[in-house]
Amino acid sequence: MPFANFKIPAGTLDEKQKETLVTRTTELYVEIYGERARATTLVLVEEVADGGWGIGGTVLTSAMLQEPAED
């Protein structure tokens, strides 16, 4: 069974965007494995609470992601 697990910051995608993520991921697996993969493809979209994730040892928040990048 093909499986994809997306972890996203909570509140950053609306229901339609999540649906698109699930649909397009399923279509990608079907493109790779053939139509037989459609019925068994599992796509999980998990929302991670603000401050519950980080990169490079730094805990990130949604506010930090919205700040302009420093040059």
N, CA and C of each residue as an Amber inpcrd file, in Angstrom:
protein
   213
   0.8450000  -1.1690000   0.0000000   0.0000000   0.0000000   0.0000000
   0.8920000   1.2350000   0.0000000   0.7640000   2.1010000  -1.0160000
   1.5050000   3.3640000  -1.0080000   1.0180000   4.2490000   0.1370000
   1.9570000   4.9550000   0.7680000   1.6270000   5.7760000   1.9250000
   2.4230000   7.0780000   1.8710000   1.7500000   8.1970000   2.0930000
   2.4080000   9.5000000   2.1810000   1.9260000  10.1750000   3.4530000
   2.8660000  10.7650000   4.2020000   2.5240000  11.4310000   5.4550000
   3.0700000  12.8560000   5.4000000   2.1780000  13.8200000   5.3100000
   2.5400000  15.2330000   5.2790000   2.3080000  15.8270000   6.6570000
   3.3040000  16.4880000   7.1980000   3.1600000  17.2090000   8.4650000
   3.2780000  18.6890000   8.1260000   2.2200000  19.4310000   8.4500000
   2.1590000  20.8460000   8.0820000   1.8840000  21.6840000   9.3330000
   2.3310000  22.9310000   9.3470000   1.9860000  23.8030000  10.4720000
   0.4650000  23.9700000  10.5610000  -0.0790000  23.8460000  11.7510000
  -1.5250000  23.9450000  11.9630000  -2.0690000  25.2530000  11.4090000
  -3.2000000  25.1470000  10.7170000  -3.8920000  26.3270000  10.2280000
  -3.3350000  26.9350000   8.9550000  -2.3520000  26.2840000   8.3160000
  -1.7600000  26.8840000   7.1170000  -2.4340000  26.4460000   5.8260000
  -3.2240000  25.3800000   5.8720000  -3.9650000  24.9320000   4.6950000
  -5.4380000  24.8510000   5.0350000  -6.2890000  25.2610000   4.0840000
  -7.7200000  25.0970000   4.3010000  -8.1380000  23.7040000   3.8080000
  -9.3990000  23.3680000   3.9850000  -9.8800000  22.0290000   3.6340000
  -9.6900000  21.7210000   2.1450000  -9.9290000  22.7010000   1.2900000
  -9.7700000  22.5040000  -0.1580000  -8.3040000  22.2160000  -0.4980000
  -7.3880000  22.9190000   0.1310000  -5.9620000  22.6920000  -0.1230000
  -5.5330000  21.3070000   0.3540000  -6.0600000  20.8620000   1.4800000
  -5.7620000  19.5150000   1.9620000  -6.3010000  18.4680000   0.9920000
  -7.5100000  18.7040000   0.5020000  -8.1100000  17.7940000  -0.4740000
  -7.2430000  17.7180000  -1.7280000  -6.7450000  18.8620000  -2.1860000
  -5.8710000  18.8950000  -3.3560000  -4.5920000  18.1180000  -3.0930000
  -4.0170000  18.2580000  -1.9170000  -2.8090000  17.5330000  -1.5580000
  -3.0520000  16.0230000  -1.6050000  -4.1720000  15.5800000  -1.0490000
  -4.5070000  14.1570000  -1.0500000  -4.7340000  13.6600000  -2.4820000
  -5.5060000  14.3970000  -3.2510000  -5.8330000  13.9830000  -4.6150000
  -4.5970000  13.9230000  -5.5030000  -3.7760000  14.9500000  -5.4640000
  -2.5880000  14.9850000  -6.3330000  -1.5430000  13.9590000  -5.9190000
  -1.4260000  13.7110000  -4.6140000  -0.5000000  12.6770000  -4.1550000
  -0.9700000  11.3070000  -4.6350000  -2.2610000  11.0510000  -4.5110000
  -2.8160000   9.7880000  -4.9950000  -2.5630000   9.6320000  -6.4900000
  -2.7910000  10.6950000  -7.2520000  -2.5640000  10.6440000  -8.6950000
  -1.0950000  10.3640000  -9.0200000  -0.1850000  10.9100000  -8.2370000
   1.2370000  10.6550000  -8.4480000   1.5530000   9.1760000  -8.2480000
   1.0400000   8.5870000  -7.1800000   1.2640000   7.1640000  -6.9540000
   0.6590000   6.3240000  -8.0710000  -0.5170000   6.7020000  -8.5550000
  -1.1450000   5.9770000  -9.6650000  -0.2760000   6.0910000 -10.9170000
   0.2930000   7.2710000 -11.1510000   1.1800000   7.4620000 -12.3010000
   2.3970000   6.5450000 -12.2080000   2.9080000   6.3670000 -11.0150000
   4.1100000   5.5500000 -10.8260000   3.7900000   4.0600000 -10.8050000
   2.7800000   3.6560000 -10.0150000   2.4920000   2.2400000  -9.7960000
   1.3700000   1.6760000 -10.6550000   0.6290000   2.5500000 -11.3130000
  -0.4970000   2.0920000 -12.1070000  -1.8030000   2.2160000 -11.3310000
  -2.8840000   2.0270000 -12.0410000  -4.2220000   2.2220000 -11.4860000
  -4.4860000   1.3450000 -10.2570000  -3.8100000   0.2180000 -10.1580000
  -4.0350000  -0.6850000  -9.0210000  -3.7180000  -0.0080000  -7.6730000
  -2.8980000   1.0390000  -7.6970000  -2.5000000   1.7170000  -6.4680000
  -3.5870000   2.6330000  -5.9110000  -4.5280000   3.0530000  -6.7480000
  -5.5170000   4.0510000  -6.3130000  -6.2940000   3.6000000  -5.0700000
  -6.7940000   2.3930000  -5.0830000  -7.6680000   1.9160000  -4.0030000
  -6.9330000   1.7240000  -2.6810000  -5.6240000   1.5980000  -2.7220000
  -4.8870000   1.3090000  -1.4890000  -3.9540000   2.4370000  -1.0540000
  -3.9570000   3.5510000  -1.7880000  -3.0780000   4.6640000  -1.4300000
  -3.6290000   5.3890000  -0.2010000  -2.7710000   5.5490000   0.7980000
  -3.1380000   6.2490000   2.0160000  -2.3340000   7.5380000   2.0940000
  -3.0360000   8.6640000   2.2200000  -2.3860000   9.9670000   2.3630000
  -2.8650000  10.5570000   3.6820000  -1.9100000  10.8650000   4.5430000
  -2.2170000  11.4080000   5.8550000  -1.6770000  12.8290000   5.9350000
  -2.5570000  13.7880000   6.2450000  -2.1520000  15.1810000   6.4110000
  -2.3100000  15.5070000   7.8940000  -1.1830000  15.6870000   8.5620000
  -1.1890000  15.9620000   9.9960000  -0.8200000  17.4180000  10.2440000
  -1.6270000  18.0740000  11.0580000  -1.3260000  19.4540000  11.4360000
  -0.5440000  19.4420000  12.7460000   0.5920000  20.0960000  12.7340000
   1.4560000  20.1800000  13.9080000   1.2010000  21.5220000  14.5930000
   1.0140000  21.4790000  15.9030000   0.7400000  22.6960000  16.6730000
   1.8710000  23.7060000  16.5140000   1.5180000  24.9790000  16.5380000
   2.4960000  26.0510000  16.4210000   3.5770000  25.8840000  17.4820000
   4.8160000  25.9410000  17.0620000   5.9310000  25.7710000  17.9790000
   6.2900000  24.3210000  18.2360000   5.5850000  23.3940000  17.5840000
   5.8260000  21.9710000  17.7880000   6.7510000  21.3600000  16.7560000
   7.5270000  22.1770000  16.0800000   8.4390000  21.6910000  15.0470000
   9.5970000  22.6540000  14.9150000  10.6420000  22.2070000  14.2790000
  11.8060000  23.0700000  14.1370000  12.7440000  22.5830000  13.0460000
  13.6890000  23.4200000  12.7240000  14.7060000  23.1220000  11.7210000
  16.0490000  23.5720000  12.2740000  17.0430000  22.7240000  12.1290000
  18.3950000  23.0960000  12.5350000  18.5330000  23.4140000  14.0090000
  17.7270000  22.7540000  14.8360000  17.8160000  22.9760000  16.2730000
  17.0510000  24.1810000  16.7780000  16.3230000  24.8670000  15.8860000
  15.5420000  26.0400000  16.2690000  14.0550000  25.7170000  16.1810000
  13.3190000  25.9540000  17.2590000  11.8740000  25.7690000  17.2500000
  11.2700000  26.9000000  16.4270000  10.3940000  26.5520000  15.5070000
   9.7830000  27.5500000  14.6210000   8.3240000  27.7730000  14.9690000
   7.8530000  28.9700000  14.6750000   6.4460000  29.3210000  14.8420000
   5.9310000  29.8870000  13.5290000   4.6250000  29.9320000  13.3940000
   4.0280000  30.5060000  12.1810000   4.4530000  31.9550000  12.0030000
   4.5430000  32.7130000  13.0970000   4.9550000  34.1180000  13.0230000
   6.3590000  34.2300000  12.4330000   7.2540000  33.3170000  12.8160000
   8.6150000  33.3520000  12.2930000   8.6410000  33.1000000  10.7810000
   7.7670000  32.2130000  10.3180000   7.7210000  31.8900000   8.8910000
   7.1900000  33.0570000   8.0680000   6.4050000  33.9110000   8.6710000
   5.8230000  35.0390000   7.9490000   6.7360000  36.2470000   7.9140000
   7.8230000  36.2100000   8.6820000   8.7690000  37.3240000   8.6740000
   9.5370000  37.3460000   7.3590000   9.8440000  38.5330000   6.8340000
  10.6340000  38.6090000   5.5970000  12.0140000  38.0020000   5.8060000
  12.5220000  37.3530000   4.7750000  13.8490000  36.7460000   4.8390000
  14.9130000  37.8230000   4.9290000  15.9470000  37.5640000   5.7220000
  17.0660000  38.5160000   5.8320000  18.0270000  38.2760000   4.6770000
  18.5430000  39.3450000   4.1060000  19.4900000  39.2160000   3.0040000
  20.9170000  39.2000000   3.4990000
